[in-house]
Amino acid sequence: MSQMETRETKTRKKPGPVPGAPTRKYNVLLEEELGEWAKRQPGGLSELVRRLIREERQRKEAE
């Protein structure tokens, strides 16, 4: 390995936290067909779940 390759490897940054609100992983059990459909939605499964929970929370707070 050349010096250039070694230097590039040492300066490589580690992936950091994703910008935005702090998040935590939760397990959700879904039927396979429903989960696969949700993954194909804009933003994927996680974004769909976050949006639906946010909307339901707002709906409940407005009651």
Phi and psi in degrees as GROMACS dihedral restraints (atoms count N, CA, C in turn):
[ dihedral_restraints ]
;  ai    aj    ak    al  type     phi  dphi    fc
    3     4     5     6     1   -80.4    20    10
    4     5     6     7     1   167.7    20    10
    6     7     8     9     1   -61.5    20    10
    7     8     9    10     1   -36.8    20    10
    9    10    11    12     1   -61.7    20    10
   10    11    12    13     1   -44.6    20    10
   12    13    14    15     1   -64.5    20    10
   13    14    15    16     1   -40.6    20    10
   15    16    17    18     1   -63.1    20    10
   16    17    18    19     1   -44.6    20    10
   18    19    20    21     1   -62.5    20    10
   19    20    21    22     1   -42.2    20    10
   21    22    23    24     1   -63.8    20    10
   22    23    24    25     1   -39.2    20    10
   24    25    26    27     1   -66.2    20    10
   25    26    27    28     1   -41.1    20    10
   27    28    29    30     1   -68.9    20    10
   28    29    30    31     1   -32.4    20    10
   30    31    32    33     1   -86.9    20    10
   31    32    33    34     1    -1.8    20    10
   33    34    35    36     1   -64.0    20    10
   34    35    36    37     1   131.3    20    10
   36    37    38    39     1   -87.4    20    10
   37    38    39    40     1   145.7    20    10
   39    40    41    42     1   -80.6    20    10
   40    41    42    43     1   148.1    20    10
   42    43    44    45     1   -64.2    20    10
   43    44    45    46     1   136.4    20    10
   45    46    47    48     1  -107.6    20    10
   46    47    48    49     1  -172.6    20    10
   48    49    50    51     1   -65.8    20    10
   49    50    51    52     1   149.1    20    10
   51    52    53    54     1   -74.4    20    10
   52    53    54    55     1   133.3    20    10
   54    55    56    57     1   -62.0    20    10
   55    56    57    58     1   148.6    20    10
   57    58    59    60     1   123.0    20    10
   58    59    60    61     1  -166.3    20    10
   60    61    62    63     1   -65.1    20    10
   61    62    63    64     1   145.2    20    10
   63    64    65    66     1   -60.4    20    10
   64    65    66    67     1   141.8    20    10
   66    67    68    69     1  -127.2    20    10
   67    68    69    70     1   163.8    20    10
   69    70    71    72     1  -142.2    20    10
   70    71    72    73     1   146.6    20    10
   72    73    74    75     1   -82.3    20    10
   73    74    75    76     1   137.6    20    10
   75    76    77    78     1  -131.5    20    10
   76    77    78    79     1   147.6    20    10
   78    79    80    81     1   -93.0    20    10
   79    80    81    82     1   133.4    20    10
   81    82    83    84     1  -127.7    20    10
   82    83    84    85     1   129.6    20    10
   84    85    86    87     1   -96.3    20    10
   85    86    87    88     1   124.7    20    10
   87    88    89    90     1  -131.3    20    10
   88    89    90    91     1   154.8    20    10
   90    91    92    93     1   -63.4    20    10
   91    92    93    94     1   144.1    20    10
   93    94    95    96     1   -57.0    20    10
   94    95    96    97     1   -45.5    20    10
   96    97    98    99     1   -62.2    20    10
   97    98    99   100     1   -40.9    20    10
   99   100   101   102     1   -67.1    20    10
  100   101   102   103     1   -42.0    20    10
  102   103   104   105     1   -63.7    20    10
  103   104   105   106     1   -42.3    20    10
  105   106   107   108     1   -64.9    20    10
  106   107   108   109     1   -39.9    20    10
  108   109   110   111     1   -62.8    20    10
  109   110   111   112     1   -45.2    20    10
  111   112   113   114     1   -62.8    20    10
  112   113   114   115     1   -36.4    20    10
  114   115   116   117     1   -65.0    20    10
  115   116   117   118     1   -24.8    20    10
  117   118   119   120     1   -87.1    20    10
  118   119   120   121     1    -3.5    20    10
  120   121   122   123     1   -77.6    20    10
  121   122   123   124     1   157.2    20    10
  123   124   125   126     1   -54.8    20    10
  124   125   126   127     1   127.1    20    10
  126   127   128   129     1    87.9    20    10
  127   128   129   130     1   -11.8    20    10
  129   130   131   132     1    80.9    20    10
  130   131   132   133     1  -175.6    20    10
  132   133   134   135     1   -60.8    20    10
  133   134   135   136     1   -47.2    20    10
  135   136   137   138     1   -61.3    20    10
  136   137   138   139     1   -45.6    20    10
  138   139   140   141     1   -63.7    20    10
  139   140   141   142     1   -40.2    20    10
  141   142   143   144     1   -62.2    20    10
  142   143   144   145     1   -46.3    20    10
  144   145   146   147     1   -63.4    20    10
  145   146   147   148     1   -45.7    20    10
  147   148   149   150     1   -59.3    20    10
  148   149   150   151     1   -44.8    20    10
  150   151   152   153     1   -63.9    20    10
  151   152   153   154     1   -45.9    20    10
  153   154   155   156     1   -64.4    20    10
  154   155   156   157     1   -40.0    20    10
  156   157   158   159     1   -66.7    20    10
  157   158   159   160     1   -43.1    20    10
  159   160   161   162     1   -58.7    20    10
  160   161   162   163     1   -46.7    20    10
  162   163   164   165     1   -62.2    20    10
  163   164   165   166     1   -42.4    20    10
  165   166   167   168     1   -66.9    20    10
  166   167   168   169     1   -38.2    20    10
  168   169   170   171     1   -62.3    20    10
  169   170   171   172     1   -45.3    20    10
  171   172   173   174     1   -63.7    20    10
  172   173   174   175     1   -40.1    20    10
  174   175   176   177     1   -62.9    20    10
  175   176   177   178     1   -44.6    20    10
  177   178   179   180     1   -65.8    20    10
  178   179   180   181     1   -39.3    20    10
  180   181   182   183     1   -70.0    20    10
  181   182   183   184     1   -24.7    20    10
  183   184   185   186     1   -81.1    20    10
  184   185   186   187     1   -13.9    20    10
